[in-house]
Structure formats: C-alpha cells, structure tokens
Amino acid sequence: MRRLSIPIGRVLGVRLALHASWFLVFGLVVWVTVSEFDGLYPRLGEPVHLAMGLVTGIAFFVCLTVHELAHAVVARRFGIHVRGITLFMFGGVAEIEGEVPSPSQEFAVALVGPATSILLGGVFALLAVGATDLGWPATEGVLGTLALVNLGVALFNLVPGLPLDGGRILRAALWRLTGDHVRATRIASTGGRLLAVGLGGLGVVLPIMGDPFGLWYVPMAVFLWFLVRSASRQTLPAPRPALALGDREGQATESGP
C-alpha cells in the first residue's frame, strides 16, 4: 500500500498519507453529493452545490482521519507502535506494529473507531438541526450529509469480517473464547471474504437492474479481497516490553477503516 501512497504530514506524531485510490473516492463523493444537493436545494445554484460537495468531501476524509487517529491513540495507550495512517478506497488504515497482544486490547482498539464515527455523526446531526433553525440551507445540507456518512462509516465498519473493525471485534471475542488467535483470525477472515463476494455480486446485479452506479462495487470487492488476504496472514507477535507512548516507528500493518 505504501508504494501507491503520498505522504501529507503528521498529526499527533502519526504519519498521514493518501493512497492513490483516495483521489478516485474523493471525486466520487463530491460528484454524488453535488447531485444530491442539486435535487434537495435547487434554489442555491450549481456553484453553491459544487462548493458544498467539495466541503463535504474534504470534511468526510477529515472525519475518517479522526476515526483512524482514535485507533492509533488507544493502541499507543497499550504501548503499541503506530507507524502511520493511510487514507484509501475504504476509508483508512492505521498501521501498527504487528497484532495487538491480547483480545481485550484488540477489542478496545477496534471498537473505538466506530464509536468515534458515531460520536461525530451525532455532533453533526445536532449542528445540522441548529443550521435548519437558523435558515442556513447550505450549511444544513453539508452537516446533515456528514452526520449520515459518519453513521454509515460506523455501521459498515461493524460488519464482522477482517480487515474491518467488526472483524477485529469478532476475532477478539473468538480469541478470548478459544484461546486460539490463528483460528479466530481464520474465521474473521472468512467474514471479510463473504463481504467481498457480496459486494462483487452487487456490482454485477445492480447494473443489470438499471443502476450503473452499482459497477462501483466491483473494484471495492477486489480491493477488499486483497486486504482480507493481507489481514489473514498476520500472526500474533512474540511477547515484548511495553513501549513508550511517544514511540513512532513500527514494522507491520494493521487495517481499521
């Protein structure tokens, strides 16, 4: 993933980068939101709709960065190296050193991402209500959309399949019950593969039913399939001393959109 990524700086000491697929998704988000705003707020005019779409697209990926930073902060609390965050097609990936060493810690690191997105969605929803009361339709549209997409990100990430957060939560639960990290990883990876197959099926069926936008699910399915393969190969690291919270360099990757 690093080979197709562009570094853009650091936040809280964590390296940030954009994967090549990010630009495709950003364009898609702007196009979809501009189309929606055109139908919902026809009186605002196309220049305003375009500005709303651009603001929404940028803010959406800022929210994804916050989602991934939440993973990074909790991982560091457990003394785990965080190498960086890369934003890509499915949202983002927090790169940490190997696997989280215990099921309870993996559960906490995985859960904080969706919890953060739900919190952001709630805040944006409240702000959207305020914008409606003030009679600010453009602001209302952007904030309302951000509320919905953050809640959507949380729900999608809770799907029980690696490399999504829901898959890591499932693996943590199975790992705790069975004591077998490898078996738990295999089962959670199966959930990710089923999701990839399901997305691929939608990418075939929806265009046949007259929805050309459904083709988008095909590259999503392929990308997810390779991410599942990568996540399924990860193994539990050998025990090591706790690391200082300020440490920044890691050696392996953990996914978490």
Phi, psi and omega in degrees: 000326182297328184296335181250024184246150180244117178295139180234002178135195180227147174226127183054033180080004182258129179292134177249142179213155176249124174283154181304326181293341180300320184295324177295315181292321178300314178299321179294317179299315180296315181298315182294314183292322177298319178297318179294316180296327179298323179279325184278327184230065185297335183284345184283336178090156186296318178302320179292320178300318179296317178297319178298318180296317179296316179298318180297316180298314180295315181296325179300315181284335171296319178297321177296323177296318177298319177304311182289324177297326177298317174302314184296317182296314180294321178300317179295328177300332178267009177076028182257134178298136173242115185276321181174179178232132177239126176270133184212199189305317184269005180127279182192164177223129175266118183271114180236169184279105176066211180260154174295133192284356179213153181297323181294322179289320177297319179301315181294315181297320181288318186290329186295332179296301177301323179298320178295317179296321178296318178298315178298318178299319178295318179297314180296324178297316178296318178294324178296321177298317178297319179295324177296316179297328181276353180075037179251084187297320181296315179295319177302315181297315180294312183293320178296320178295318179296325176298314182293316184290326177293321176293323177296319177299317180298314181295317180297318182291342179274359174300128187283069177206134175297146008265015181290162180301323178298326177293323178287326175294317177299316180297320179299318180294315180293322178298317178295320183287320186259338185073009184243102182294320182296313179297318179298320178296318181298316180293315180294327177293325177300321177299320178294321179294320178298321178296317179298317179296319179297318178295319178298321177297318177298322180295339177267316187287315185300316177298324178297328181275004176102009180248092183297335179299337180298340177302335181301332183290340181293305177298328176300316181296317180296315181298316180296321181301317180290326176294322178297317179301318180294315181294326183289342180273347184291139181238162181289129181287159176292151179303143179210163179296152177297146182259153179293149182296337181276353180296144189234340188258131178239186185229347182224186187230141170234131180274153177187081187295000000 
